[in-house]
Amino acid sequence: MQRPRFLPDNFTLAMIVTVIAASFFPCHGQGAVIFNGITHVAVSLLFFLHGAKLSREAVIAGVTHWRLHLLVLLCTFALFPLLGLVLKPLLTPLVTPDLYLGILFLCMLPSTVQSSIAFTAAARGNVPAAICSASASNLFGIFITPVLVGLLTSAQMSGGSPMESALQIALQLLLPFIAGQVARRWIGAWVEKHKPLTRLVDQGSILLVVYTAFSEAVGEGLWHQVSWGTLAGLMLINVLLLALVMGISAQAARRLGFNREDRIAIVFCGSKKSLASGVPMAKVLFAGGALGAVVLPLMLFHQLQLMVCAVLAQRYAKDPS
């Protein structure tokens, strides 16, 4: 049977089921400790596989394009947070304080890797530059995101200085990535041959983190604080943020004289936010009832960016101008 066009993809459906499961059957006590341990291992394994998969040749091919990478990093770590702060008077009437904190946290996260590269390739953009730019965004984000969170939302952090949080995140994400790069010479070909394994670990680790995060949030009364109207307001905010960043990045790339292939890479790499990196970071930086509300805007933004970028990539591919 052909899949109905209105039906979401399997991962989206799995994430919805995970949130429902956490809402009705949250983990507590020793169960929560076990789930958190499994989640930590899964996330570390994910970044190890990403390190083993990333080709050094692809990085070298794209790394010399420093103007493109600088613009992507500015969109990711400067433009997004600036919009989150400037639009606060407009955003806060639509959502709760914890959800606004989640929006601000979303604005400080690095870009995605897989989907940025995939959409750039589908749109016939500069793929080597996209690989390098998205990967650099994730690596820099391990240190930049905790510092930005510490500067802009220090009162809501779960404890510890931004540098301590950055170190904790680096141990969980960067160290396995480096280990994967070192092991690439022995297992790189095997990882490339078994790409579904990386996808399974990627999606499985995210689902585990979402389940543990929402289990904690449900225990703190998340769904008593978030109404349907608030969810609608949150979705409207995500649409506004994505539209502004895509529009500004596209205009900036055009005015700075980048060619079509480079502009495509800039738009797709500079407008996205990583769910795979963001959810583990949230668990380190935030705790308790705020965690579910912090993760919720990111989950919605993740689905929105995939849908919008899929349509945009098709248009780029059909229009060579």
Secondary structure in CASP SS format (residue, H / E / C, confidence):
PFRMAT SS
TARGET T0000
AUTHOR 0000-0000-0000
METHOD secondary structure of the structure
MODEL  1
M C 1.00
Q C 1.00
R C 1.00
P C 1.00
R C 1.00
F C 1.00
L C 1.00
P C 1.00
D C 1.00
N H 1.00
F H 1.00
T H 1.00
L H 1.00
A H 1.00
M H 1.00
I H 1.00
V H 1.00
T H 1.00
V H 1.00
I H 1.00
A H 1.00
A H 1.00
S H 1.00
F H 1.00
F C 1.00
P C 1.00
C C 1.00
H C 1.00
G H 1.00
Q H 1.00
G H 1.00
A H 1.00
V H 1.00
I H 1.00
F H 1.00
N H 1.00
G H 1.00
I H 1.00
T H 1.00
H H 1.00
V H 1.00
A H 1.00
V H 1.00
S H 1.00
L H 1.00
L H 1.00
F H 1.00
F H 1.00
L H 1.00
H H 1.00
G H 1.00
A H 1.00
K H 1.00
L C 1.00
S C 1.00
R H 1.00
E H 1.00
A H 1.00
V H 1.00
I H 1.00
A H 1.00
G H 1.00
V H 1.00
T C 1.00
H C 1.00
W H 1.00
R H 1.00
L H 1.00
H H 1.00
L H 1.00
L H 1.00
V H 1.00
L H 1.00
L H 1.00
C H 1.00
T H 1.00
F H 1.00
A H 1.00
L H 1.00
F H 1.00
P H 1.00
L H 1.00
L H 1.00
G H 1.00
L H 1.00
V H 1.00
L C 1.00
K H 1.00
P H 1.00
L H 1.00
L H 1.00
T C 1.00
P C 1.00
L C 1.00
V C 1.00
T C 1.00
P H 1.00
D H 1.00
L H 1.00
Y H 1.00
L H 1.00
G H 1.00
I H 1.00
L H 1.00
F H 1.00
L H 1.00
C H 1.00
M C 1.00
L C 1.00
P C 1.00
S C 1.00
T C 1.00
V C 1.00
Q H 1.00
S H 1.00
S H 1.00
I H 1.00
A H 1.00
F H 1.00
T H 1.00
A H 1.00
A H 1.00
A C 1.00
R C 1.00
G C 1.00
N C 1.00
V H 1.00
P H 1.00
A H 1.00
A H 1.00
I H 1.00
C H 1.00
S H 1.00
A H 1.00
S H 1.00
A H 1.00
S H 1.00
N H 1.00
L H 1.00
F H 1.00
G H 1.00
I H 1.00
F H 1.00
I H 1.00
T H 1.00
P H 1.00
V H 1.00
L H 1.00
V H 1.00
G H 1.00
L H 1.00
L H 1.00
T H 1.00
S H 1.00
A H 1.00
Q H 1.00
M C 1.00
S C 1.00
G C 1.00
G C 1.00
S C 1.00
P H 1.00
M H 1.00
E H 1.00
S H 1.00
A H 1.00
L H 1.00
Q H 1.00
I H 1.00
A H 1.00
L H 1.00
Q H 1.00
L H 1.00
L H 1.00
L H 1.00
P H 1.00
F H 1.00
I H 1.00
A H 1.00
G H 1.00
Q H 1.00
V H 1.00
A H 1.00
R H 1.00
R H 1.00
W H 1.00
I H 1.00
G H 1.00
A H 1.00
W H 1.00
V H 1.00
E H 1.00
K H 1.00
H C 1.00
K H 1.00
P H 1.00
L H 1.00
T H 1.00
R H 1.00
L H 1.00
V H 1.00
D H 1.00
Q H 1.00
G H 1.00
S H 1.00
I H 1.00
L H 1.00
L H 1.00
V H 1.00
V H 1.00
Y H 1.00
T H 1.00
A H 1.00
F H 1.00
S H 1.00
E H 1.00
A H 1.00
V H 1.00
G H 1.00
E C 1.00
G C 1.00
L H 1.00
W H 1.00
H H 1.00
Q H 1.00
V C 1.00
S C 1.00
W H 1.00
G H 1.00
T H 1.00
L H 1.00
A H 1.00
G H 1.00
L H 1.00
M H 1.00
L H 1.00
I H 1.00
N H 1.00
V H 1.00
L H 1.00
L H 1.00
L H 1.00
A H 1.00
L H 1.00
V H 1.00
M H 1.00
G H 1.00
I H 1.00
S H 1.00
A H 1.00
Q H 1.00
A H 1.00
A H 1.00
R H 1.00
R H 1.00
L C 1.00
G C 1.00
F C 1.00
N C 1.00
R H 1.00
E H 1.00
D H 1.00
R H 1.00
I H 1.00
A H 1.00
I H 1.00
V H 1.00
F H 1.00
C H 1.00
G H 1.00
S C 1.00
K C 1.00
K C 1.00
S C 1.00
L H 1.00
A H 1.00
S H 1.00
G H 1.00
V H 1.00
P H 1.00
M H 1.00
A H 1.00
K H 1.00
V H 1.00
L H 1.00
F C 1.00
A C 1.00
G C 1.00
G H 1.00
A H 1.00
L H 1.00
G H 1.00
A H 1.00
V H 1.00
V H 1.00
L H 1.00
P H 1.00
L H 1.00
M H 1.00
L H 1.00
F H 1.00
H H 1.00
Q H 1.00
L H 1.00
Q H 1.00
L H 1.00
M H 1.00
V H 1.00
C H 1.00
A H 1.00
V H 1.00
L H 1.00
A H 1.00
Q H 1.00
R H 1.00
Y H 1.00
A H 1.00
K H 1.00
D C 1.00
P C 1.00
S C 1.00
END
